[in-house]
Amino acid sequence: MDIHTVCVCGAGTMGSGIAQLAATAGYHTVLYEVNEPILANAKQKISGGLQKLVDKQKITPSDKENILQRMVYTADIQQCTADILIEAIIEKPEAKILLFNQLAEINSAQTVFASNTSALSLTHIAQQIIHPERVIGLHFFNPAPVMKLVEVVSTPFTNDSTRNTTIALAKNLGKQPVVCKDAPGFIVNRVARPFYIEALRLAEEGVASFETIDTLLESKGFKMGPFKLMDLIGNDINYAVSCSVYEQLNQPQRLKPSRLQKEKVDQNQLGKKTGKGYYTYQ
């Protein structure tokens, strides 16, 4: 199916990044968010991000205006009609299921329902959607306009048309799609759990500080150490993924979520977005 219109639901960091990406690629883009202050902030952030690209001479002022003209910001779900719907809302399956079923009532029988979930079971979500064959995972990485990789995650219900349409969209967005089946953590978050959890264990046991662990791993070729990366992603999101993978794999001891990270979440020290996490940000 040809994609002309993209609707992104959720105007947080990930959702606004995906929306900017879609509009930049030439798609008419709707960004939906029930919280109007968050929506207003996303609008300002996208405009500011595009202006930085103008300042760096990566796009022209005319390009910026054309991108912004392709975007619609709304808190009205009735405006959420598109060829593909990408949800980037809270990581709770019941919220995603409710949203997709609401959207199914106002969209066509061909609309694709894509979830940006990091680790929730897409099969569980799809089972409770009106058209499970049109549900698929489209997992972007932060920041969405920059990171090239996306995971395209199929469930046992996903049909070929949905899969092929989603892969084509990812390529048109300038991304490298990696196709996989629904499984706990998919590929990247499954592989990444030991990277985060073992680093947290070392810190919990007092073996080394956050800074030392980050510095050592960065000196060995990692672009960013685990604590800096968790602060960038958001400790709430990272902890939620760890808990999800741990539960879905029947609680293996080696993947038990960290007490230290839970404390950060409980204290709202979520990283860059709150100004404090493992590090302090201005």
Beta strands, then each sheet from edge to edge (+ up, - down):
strand 1: 5-9
strand 2: 28-32
strand 3: 71-74
strand 4: 84-87
strand 5: 112-115
strand 6: 135-139
strand 7: 149-154
strand 8: 176-181
sheet 1: 3+ 2+ 1+ 4+ 5+ 6+ 7- 8-
end
